[in-house]
Amino acid sequence: MGQISKLIILDRDGVINFDSHRYIKSPEEWQPIPGSLEAIARLTQHGWHIAVATNQAGIGRGLFDMATLNAMHAKMHRSVAQAGGRIEAIFYCPDTSESNSPCRKPNPGMNIAIGDRFNVPLEGVPSVGDSLRDLQAASAVGAKPILVLTGKGKKTRGEGGLPPDTAVHADLAAVAVELCA
């Protein structure tokens, strides 16, 4: 694959879809945040390549299986496509926080894999999340951390300790407006 010029990394729960402290465990529980699908469509139509990086400890905890995760992601792909957008790749880490897995955010493993897959240096690549660990994983690879105030975002902003170059936006739609201006 040749090098692409515009890559953006998105967290899933709390950025694209509503999050739950009990985990999103089924396609029925996967519900898009208003404006997020249209934001992905806008980014797609402006030449952005979209990759999702998502911790999915519910697998490691036995709350759902791979078939269920695949069904959730099929629903997400369908919903995004119906809005006119495209997610090119989904990277997930099934490990629990106790595992200290290199792929689990805040560790940078998923982001490194995305850079390798797209053959793109991650320096300055926008990386959107709603939790500190999303922003730390972005910062660890030189990507541009962007906090959205959906999901856990307001709590994350209130707790402080954000990487120094973190941008803050109301939601994914506001990120898309800025990046596609």
C-alpha positions as CSV (number, residue, x, y, z in Angstrom):
1,M,0.0,0.0,0.0
2,G,1.4,3.4,-0.9
3,Q,1.7,6.1,1.7
4,I,-1.5,8.0,2.5
5,S,-1.4,11.7,3.4
6,K,-4.3,12.0,5.8
7,L,-4.8,9.4,8.6
8,I,-6.9,9.9,11.7
9,I,-7.2,7.4,14.6
10,L,-10.4,7.2,16.6
11,D,-11.2,5.6,19.8
12,R,-14.6,3.8,19.6
13,D,-16.6,3.8,22.9
14,G,-17.3,7.4,24.0
15,V,-16.2,8.9,20.6
16,I,-18.2,7.1,17.9
17,N,-20.8,5.3,20.1
18,F,-22.2,5.8,23.6
19,D,-20.1,4.2,26.2
20,S,-21.1,2.2,29.3
21,H,-19.2,1.4,32.5
22,R,-20.7,-2.1,32.1
23,Y,-19.1,-2.4,28.6
24,I,-20.8,-2.5,25.2
25,K,-21.5,-6.2,25.0
26,S,-23.8,-6.6,21.9
27,P,-24.7,-5.0,18.6
28,E,-28.0,-3.8,20.2
29,E,-26.0,-1.9,22.9
30,W,-23.8,-0.3,20.2
31,Q,-25.5,3.1,19.6
32,P,-23.9,5.9,17.7
33,I,-23.4,9.3,19.4
34,P,-25.5,11.9,17.5
35,G,-23.4,13.4,14.7
36,S,-20.5,10.9,14.9
37,L,-21.5,8.9,11.8
38,E,-21.9,12.1,9.8
39,A,-18.5,13.3,11.2
40,I,-16.8,10.1,9.9
41,A,-18.6,10.6,6.5
42,R,-17.3,14.2,6.4
43,L,-13.8,13.1,7.1
44,T,-14.0,10.3,4.5
45,Q,-15.3,12.8,1.9
46,H,-12.4,15.1,2.6
47,G,-9.8,12.4,2.0
48,W,-9.2,11.2,5.5
49,H,-8.4,7.6,6.1
50,I,-10.0,6.4,9.3
51,A,-8.6,3.8,11.7
52,V,-10.2,2.8,15.0
53,A,-8.1,1.8,18.0
54,T,-10.2,0.4,20.8
55,N,-9.5,-1.4,24.1
56,Q,-12.0,-4.3,24.4
57,A,-11.3,-5.8,27.8
58,G,-14.8,-7.3,27.8
59,I,-13.4,-10.1,25.7
60,G,-10.6,-10.7,28.2
61,R,-13.2,-10.6,31.0
62,G,-15.4,-13.2,29.2
63,L,-18.3,-10.7,28.9
64,F,-18.6,-11.3,25.1
65,D,-16.8,-13.3,22.4
66,M,-15.1,-12.5,19.1
67,A,-18.2,-13.3,17.1
68,T,-20.1,-10.6,19.1
69,L,-17.3,-8.1,18.7
70,N,-17.3,-8.8,14.9
71,A,-21.1,-8.3,14.9
72,M,-20.7,-4.9,16.7
73,H,-18.1,-3.8,14.2
74,A,-20.2,-5.0,11.3
75,K,-23.0,-2.8,12.6
76,M,-20.6,0.2,13.0
77,H,-19.3,-0.3,9.4
78,R,-22.9,-0.5,8.1
79,S,-24.0,2.6,10.0
80,V,-21.0,4.6,8.9
81,A,-21.4,3.5,5.2
82,Q,-25.1,4.5,5.3
83,A,-24.0,7.9,6.4
84,G,-21.6,8.1,3.5
85,G,-18.3,7.3,5.4
86,R,-15.8,4.6,5.6
87,I,-13.7,3.1,8.4
88,E,-10.7,1.4,6.8
89,A,-9.4,-0.6,9.7
90,I,-10.4,-1.5,13.3
91,F,-7.6,-2.4,15.7
92,Y,-8.7,-3.8,19.1
93,C,-6.9,-5.1,22.2
94,P,-8.9,-7.9,24.0
95,D,-6.6,-7.8,27.1
96,T,-7.6,-6.5,30.5
97,S,-6.0,-3.6,32.3
98,E,-4.3,-6.0,34.7
99,S,-2.4,-7.6,31.8
100,N,-0.1,-4.6,31.1
101,S,-0.4,-5.7,27.4
102,P,1.6,-3.7,24.9
103,C,-1.5,-3.3,22.7
104,R,-3.7,-1.9,25.5
105,K,-3.9,1.8,25.7
106,P,-2.2,3.8,27.3
107,N,0.5,1.6,25.7
108,P,1.2,2.5,22.1
109,G,1.0,-1.0,20.5
110,M,-2.2,-0.4,18.6
111,N,-1.1,2.9,17.3
112,I,2.2,1.5,16.2
113,A,0.4,-1.3,14.3
114,I,-1.9,1.3,12.6
115,G,1.2,3.3,11.5
116,D,2.7,0.1,10.1
117,R,-0.5,-1.0,8.4
118,F,-0.9,2.3,6.6
119,N,2.8,2.9,6.2
120,V,2.5,6.3,7.8
121,P,4.7,8.0,10.3
122,L,2.4,8.9,13.2
123,E,4.0,12.3,14.1
124,G,1.2,14.8,14.1
125,V,-1.6,12.3,13.1
126,P,-4.8,13.3,14.8
127,S,-5.9,10.8,17.4
128,V,-9.3,11.3,19.0
129,G,-10.3,9.9,22.4
130,D,-12.4,10.5,25.5
131,S,-10.0,9.1,28.1
132,L,-6.6,9.9,29.4
133,R,-5.2,6.5,28.2
134,D,-6.3,7.3,24.6
135,L,-4.4,10.6,24.7
136,Q,-1.3,9.0,26.4
137,A,-1.2,6.3,23.6
138,A,-1.4,9.1,21.0
139,S,1.3,11.2,22.7
140,A,3.6,8.1,23.0
141,V,3.9,7.9,19.2
142,G,4.0,11.6,18.5
143,A,0.4,11.7,17.3
144,K,-1.8,14.8,18.0
145,P,-4.0,14.0,21.0
146,I,-7.6,15.3,20.7
147,L,-10.0,15.0,23.6
148,V,-13.7,15.0,22.9
149,L,-16.1,15.8,25.7
150,T,-18.5,12.9,24.9
151,G,-18.2,9.6,26.7
152,K,-15.7,10.1,29.6
153,G,-14.3,13.3,28.0
154,K,-15.7,15.8,30.5
155,K,-14.5,13.7,33.5
156,T,-11.1,13.3,31.8
157,R,-10.7,17.0,31.2
158,G,-11.7,17.7,34.8
159,E,-9.1,15.3,36.2
160,G,-6.3,17.1,34.3
161,G,-2.9,15.6,33.5
162,L,-3.5,15.8,29.8
163,P,-0.6,15.6,27.4
164,P,0.6,19.2,26.8
165,D,-0.4,19.5,23.2
166,T,-4.0,18.1,23.7
167,A,-6.7,19.8,21.7
168,V,-10.2,19.7,23.2
169,H,-13.5,19.6,21.2
170,A,-17.1,19.1,22.1
171,D,-17.5,15.9,20.0
172,L,-16.3,14.1,16.9
173,A,-18.4,16.4,14.7
174,A,-16.5,19.4,15.9
175,V,-13.2,17.6,15.2
176,A,-14.4,16.9,11.7
177,V,-15.4,20.5,11.1
178,E,-12.0,21.7,12.1
179,L,-10.0,19.1,10.1
180,C,-12.2,19.6,7.0
181,A,-12.2,23.4,7.0
